[in-house]
Amino acid sequence: MAIKTLLAAACLLALSPPAAIAEPLVQHQRAEDQATGRGYVFDPDPLSSTRAHYGDPGYVNNHDQDSPQLKAARVQVPLPGLGKDINGKYQLVGPWAHCVAITDYDSCPHETAPVFEYTRDNPAFEAVNAYFHIDRMMRYVNQTLGLAIHPFQYAGGVRYDPHGLRVVDPKDGKTRTEANARYAREDGRIQFGGGSAHGAVSDEPDSPDFAEDGLVVIHELGHGLHDWVTHGAPADYEYEGLGEGVGDYFAAGYARDHGRWRPGDPEYHQVAVWAGEKRASNWHIGRHYPADVVNAGNEAHIAGQYWSSCNMVARDAIGGPAMDRAMLVGLAMTGRHTRQDQAAQAVLKAAEALHYTAAQLDGIRRAYTESCSYGVAGWPPPAKIGGAAPGRQTGCDYLLDLDAADPQWTASVPLQDSDAGQDLRLELDWTPLSRLRLGGPAIEMAWPQLSPGKASWDLTPLAKIAGAGRKLILSYTRDDGRVRSQPLALCLEGKTHSLPAAYFAASPFVGRLAVDVGNYINASGTLRVQLEDNRLPGEPSAAGELQLAIVDPQSRQTMHQYHANFRQDRKVPGLTVPVFRIDIPYADIGPYSGKLLQLSYRIGEARSPVATYPIIGRMASPDLPPPTFANIDHPDAGEISAGAKIDRLQPGDEVALHWEIVGQKPIVMTQTYSGPAGGQLRFAAPSLTKNHVTRWDRAVYAYSRLRTYYEIRRQGRTLLSPSQDLMVLIDRVPVTTSRQSP
């Protein structure tokens, strides 16, 4: 039942659009204005429709020039749902697709009659081509498959710019474009580029316009479907290329359904040949998961071919509509940190929840386990949720009322003999149910409280951090993440508190759900609290107040209080909910290890709930500084190699420096200081291993996460220093995206 309700929510929930997105021209979409027009397109591309090959006479781009062969390759098609602009002219704006100029160059045509018939050397041809393929695919998903999936960033059809990959170079003032295409998660729009620069300088001058290739159009739309069905939380780029594989899958299926190529043709297993991509849909042959996916050189477009290829095997086995529906419904159960094998498990469970036949389920399973090596199996049962009421709406397994007087929500999992603390994790994604888009990253809550027969996690702080109007998707993993449970959907409601709860900056050792007083979050000797301002963009500045109370867990008596006033500016419009920080003096928290810390704040009239966090760790000596390094904010391996420095030492001090590197056994280094009072010792840094990888700005960064602190044996006493958390850059690998990244 949990799976069915989650699937329904993921596919049927429609989010209201953010009001902050403005359009350059008011569009009329009254029913009486809509008409079915006609136009010329490539269906799906000029090579597939004619069974030609690039380089055959007339089948070359030739700097966007037309040819008799390319003119004959066009197909006249209906263009349904066309609306009119404010001047009464027909335009490519309909209920499922919407041509819009994102940049300075506007190639969206307007005609007095609903006739959009152009040759491919006309920039308007790409606008018509993209409209046709987006409209047809969106109607297929929503009407044929019966899944209500559409952009949550705005109302109406999918917005696209057929020549939108353009930017003005600040160095020379020239407008540049690239032979590429992209779906932009930030605003839900699709931008196409190409070699036909239309007044701009192209990186590949003789590349076809990417919007001419219907398979590129569907690939980018696949990114959008993935984004919308997960409500803004598709798998992150570096996670095994799942997103690229989803786009390739829908493009390959779209090509396969046209039936232009036969199984013996090389093009039968290729995608986007006209645009020069040639992405393979049989890449799984001779390869194995996860080795060949992980070793794809951090290139998502290569790794993603395994996902698309495996699912094309399943699609051939059970049919296009059935597999497409299971794919989309299964993706709705995934989040930002989902691997390919986890996504495969979700698709299979979606098919079970959709009551597919035994033969269909066997076809998917064989594709995943025989043609490919995902190793899917039955999921363990979901975690048991304590203190929460059953969900009242479709898609909510449980309801968490943030206005409850003293909520205590827990998740528990039966323990197995093989379970170890570091191998049993609770994974949570939260996504917005309201118009403001703030999707929190997946949080792995490891090292749970191990009680007899079960592991238990306290969900109360996280629920308050996520805030009302959000949904927690909760599952647990075993065996270092290789076994993942059936997910649950927890819906958060509340009217009294309009702000999410305050929380502490996360660390890989503690996370944000506890306060570790043995660790200075920053170098100034303070503990950093993070708050969010989710009031509407453009609202005036408002005074705010942070309230802190230390409470005895037994008597519930308040032992200490702290207040901090601030002023929050919300005048800058935008969709991003700003996160800001307040530093609390260590003396207001440090002496209270073992107690409870209660946090709340207000901004103007808006208030947060009271969040309670346990205070853990040994209190550090107030006279000892943390270990110091050349750079503690964003150090690289070279800066850390200079080692750690311990200051303010006394003669005879016996110093033990601890290095706790995530994934390794702790390392302890010892020295005895024999110099004058107030001196220092230096410790060489150990060899650091990569234990965290992320992608940003066309590069993959590998880090080592570690914690350092030291103990001093001085005059018969042992003094403990504050600890220092570090994230050390080990490696940076550029990722090439030109012509390989539609």
ABEGO torsion letter per residue (X at the ends): XAAAAAAAAAAABBBBBBAABBBABBBBABAAABBBBBBBBBOABAAAAAGBBBGBBGBBAGGGBBBAAAAAABBBBBBBGBBBBAAGBBBBBBAABBBBBABABBABBBBABBBBBBBAABAAAAAAAAAAAAAAAAAAAAAAAGBBBBBAABBEBBBBBAAABBBBBAAAGBBBBBBBBBBBAAAGBBBBBEABAGGBBBABAABBBAAABAAAAAAAAAAAAAAAAAGGBBBBAABGGAAAAAAAAAAAAAAAAAGABBAABAAAABBGAAAGAGBBAAAABGBBOAAAAAAAGGBAAAAAAAAAAAAAAAAAAAEAAAAAAAAAAAAAABBAABBAAAAAAAAAAAAAAAGBBAAAAAAAAAAAAAABAAGBBBBBBBBBBBGBBBBABBGBABBBBAABABBBBBBBBBBBAABBAAABBBBBBBBBABABBBBBBBBBBBGBBBBBGBBBBBAAAAAAAAEBGBBBBBBBBBGGGABBBBBBBBBBBEAABABBBBBBBBBAAAEAABBBAABBABAAGBBBBBBBBABBBGBBBBBBBBBBBBBBAAAGBBABBBBBBBBBBAABBEABBBBBBBBBBAAAAAAABGBBBBBBBBBEABBBBBBBBBBBEBBBBAABBBBBBABAABBBAAAAAAEBBBBGBBBGBBBBBBBBBBGBBBBBBBBBBABBBGBBBBBBBBBBBBABBBBBGGBBBBBBBBBBBBBBBBGGBBBBBBBBBBBBBABBBBBBABGABX
